[in-house]
Amino acid sequence: MKKETHAQVYIHLILAVRTSEYPLDRTLKGAVAEIVGSVLEGKNQVPIAINGSPDHLHILFSANPDCPLADTIRDIKRTTSFLINKERLFPGKFGWQKGYGAFSYGQSNLQAITRYIENQEEIHRKKTFREEFIQFLNAFGIEYDERELASL
């Protein structure tokens, strides 16, 4: 008997840059988006939207159910940091903060969250990354310790 898996899982991942001293500028953000897209495609996952602000990055992708989320996040962080530092695309040593935010969406929410990610510049004229992140945590009912968010 042939086993087949049918799944549709959309993940919205938010990664924070380790230091705000050297933010993600437009050029670096584009390079990071390309690297992230390549990592995802290499894991048979489909990048849908990648955008962010100087201090963080939003990644929306269709997840491969055979690939654990933690492995995907580790590979995105490791590969982007390695290549950015190797190519000296960042004035200092580039890295991501230890934690992350990961939120799941259904097909019916895909268009709205894609628009949200694409409009990051406009969104961050009105709210900080910290405010945005806390809003996501609250919307998804995720408990958190304010001290853990001190570096955002």
C-alpha positions as CSV (number, residue, x, y, z in Angstrom):
1,M,0.0,0.0,0.0
2,K,1.4,3.4,-1.0
3,K,1.5,6.0,1.7
4,E,0.8,9.6,0.5
5,T,0.8,12.7,2.5
6,H,-1.4,15.7,1.7
7,A,-0.8,18.8,3.7
8,Q,-1.1,22.6,3.3
9,V,0.8,24.4,6.0
10,Y,1.7,28.1,5.9
11,I,4.2,29.5,8.3
12,H,4.8,33.1,9.1
13,L,8.3,33.3,10.6
14,I,9.7,36.5,12.3
15,L,13.4,36.8,12.9
16,A,15.1,39.6,14.8
17,V,18.6,40.9,13.9
18,R,21.0,40.4,16.8
19,T,22.2,44.1,16.8
20,S,20.4,47.2,15.8
21,E,23.8,48.9,15.4
22,Y,24.0,47.7,11.9
23,P,20.4,47.3,10.5
24,L,19.2,45.5,7.5
25,D,19.2,48.1,4.8
26,R,17.4,47.7,1.4
27,T,20.4,46.1,-0.3
28,L,21.1,43.6,2.5
29,K,17.4,42.9,2.9
30,G,17.2,41.9,-0.7
31,A,20.3,39.6,-0.4
32,V,18.8,38.0,2.7
33,A,15.5,37.4,0.9
34,E,17.4,35.6,-1.9
35,I,19.3,33.5,0.5
36,V,16.2,32.6,2.5
37,G,14.3,31.7,-0.7
38,S,17.1,29.4,-1.7
39,V,17.2,27.7,1.7
40,L,13.5,27.1,1.6
41,E,13.4,25.8,-2.0
42,G,16.3,23.5,-1.1
43,K,14.0,22.0,1.6
44,N,11.1,21.6,-0.9
45,Q,9.3,24.6,0.8
46,V,7.8,27.5,-1.1
47,P,8.7,31.0,-0.2
48,I,5.6,33.3,-0.6
49,A,6.6,36.7,0.9
50,I,9.9,37.9,2.5
51,N,10.3,41.4,3.8
52,G,11.1,43.3,6.9
53,S,12.5,46.4,8.5
54,P,16.0,47.3,9.6
55,D,15.8,45.2,12.8
56,H,13.7,42.1,11.7
57,L,12.5,40.0,8.9
58,H,9.2,38.4,8.1
59,I,9.1,35.2,6.0
60,L,5.9,33.5,4.8
61,F,6.3,30.1,3.3
62,S,4.4,27.0,2.4
63,A,6.0,24.4,4.7
64,N,7.1,20.9,3.7
65,P,5.5,18.6,6.4
66,D,8.5,16.3,6.2
67,C,10.8,19.1,7.3
68,P,10.7,20.0,11.0
69,L,10.2,23.7,11.6
70,A,13.1,24.0,14.0
71,D,15.5,22.6,11.3
72,T,14.2,25.1,8.8
73,I,14.7,28.0,11.1
74,R,18.2,26.8,12.1
75,D,19.2,26.4,8.4
76,I,17.8,29.9,7.5
77,K,19.7,31.5,10.4
78,R,22.9,29.6,9.8
79,T,23.0,30.0,6.0
80,T,22.1,33.7,6.0
81,S,24.6,34.5,8.7
82,F,27.4,32.5,7.1
83,L,26.9,34.0,3.6
84,I,26.4,37.6,4.7
85,N,29.6,37.4,6.8
86,K,31.6,35.5,4.2
87,E,30.7,38.1,1.5
88,R,31.1,41.0,4.0
89,L,27.7,42.3,3.1
90,F,27.3,43.7,6.6
91,P,29.6,46.2,8.3
92,G,30.0,44.2,11.5
93,K,29.4,40.5,12.3
94,F,25.9,39.6,11.2
95,G,23.7,37.3,13.3
96,W,20.1,36.7,14.4
97,Q,18.7,36.8,17.9
98,K,18.3,33.4,19.5
99,G,14.6,33.2,19.5
100,Y,11.9,33.7,16.8
101,G,8.2,33.9,16.2
102,A,6.4,31.3,14.2
103,F,2.7,31.5,13.4
104,S,0.5,29.3,11.3
105,Y,-2.1,30.4,8.8
106,G,-4.7,28.8,6.6
107,Q,-5.4,29.4,2.9
108,S,-8.1,31.9,3.7
109,N,-5.6,34.2,5.5
110,L,-2.8,33.9,2.9
111,Q,-3.6,37.1,0.9
112,A,-4.0,39.3,4.0
113,I,-0.7,38.1,5.7
114,T,1.1,38.4,2.4
115,R,-0.1,42.1,2.0
116,Y,0.9,42.7,5.6
117,I,4.5,41.4,5.0
118,E,4.8,43.4,1.8
119,N,3.7,46.6,3.6
120,Q,6.3,46.5,6.4
121,E,7.7,50.0,5.7
122,E,4.3,51.5,6.1
123,I,3.5,49.5,9.2
124,H,6.7,50.5,11.0
125,R,6.0,54.2,10.5
126,K,3.2,53.6,13.1
127,K,4.5,50.9,15.4
128,T,7.8,49.5,16.6
129,F,9.0,46.0,16.0
130,R,8.4,45.2,19.7
131,E,4.8,46.5,19.5
132,E,4.3,44.4,16.4
133,F,5.7,41.3,17.9
134,I,3.7,41.6,21.1
135,Q,0.6,42.1,18.9
136,F,1.3,38.8,17.2
137,L,1.9,37.0,20.4
138,N,-1.4,38.3,21.9
139,A,-3.4,37.6,18.7
140,F,-2.2,33.9,18.8
141,G,-2.7,33.6,22.5
142,I,1.0,32.9,23.2
143,E,2.2,33.6,26.7
144,Y,5.5,35.5,27.1
145,D,7.7,37.1,29.7
146,E,8.3,40.8,29.1
147,R,11.9,40.4,30.1
148,E,12.4,38.0,27.2
149,L,11.4,40.7,24.8
150,A,13.7,43.4,26.3
151,S,16.1,43.2,23.3
152,L,13.4,43.8,20.7
